[in-house]
């Protein structure tokens, strides 16, 4: 039986574990369904959190109160405060049982490197692979994303890439193509299944993934090389941040919002995330991309607006006691991928 990732999001797991809301049964080679409590529609993640955070002094409520107080601004101070708030909720997240291989080159540029996170003990059959592209220079370290996948029997790939203003579009899409070529060529020797590669990016990482997904000229000649993609708080018209403004300078036709209306190539299941406390320009861009995809595709992509989250807190919550974003991710995986 093919391995499946499991979100154990029941209140009993949160109380008993007081940590990561994932349960692994039987070791990395025998990941099975545990307690699953995935509720709600597009706004269900926030509703589920409220149901599991009733206790006075709940640390998740405290972290979310801090996020709310920070508001919709995005700057170095907000980034640092968000990272500190969610680091406390990930105290129980550990590298124990995870083998990490650092700084593997997937391209000729020094910035084109990746780290692979694999559970100890190996696999009896190929497992799911989550390839994650972080956000911009202000984003706190997000290796928690790939650790959270490895902790439940999947493989996590944390990728770095070239970015503006040093490079211009379509450098990001080119990096994604090189990255996916490496993953498709090499992940089986680490225990991964090439048919179960999920590509995820936050902020600028999501921007570059969207460039790749909506521009056939940038794609691998033998297909996209992914089973699904998650675009979290992406910037799709270059209107947020100096780096991206410079990155798309003189290349307005290569922004994801410009590309998507004319794209006729391969499609994969897609999920869009935005956050309640994302900057308004980011929320507007995600909503516009959603509308454009609904018009241009046979069906709308999955969409989650995560209550109580800001530009990075949703991804920083993965592997923590705040299970809202994890619920959205696993709900998408189990309904759209495997």
Beta strands, then each sheet from edge to edge (+ up, - down):
strand 1: 98-105
strand 2: 113-119
strand 3: 127-133
strand 4: 155-159
strand 5: 192-202
strand 6: 228-232
strand 7: 269-277
strand 8: 302-310
sheet 1: 1+ 2- 4+ 3+ 5+ 6+ 7+ 8+
end
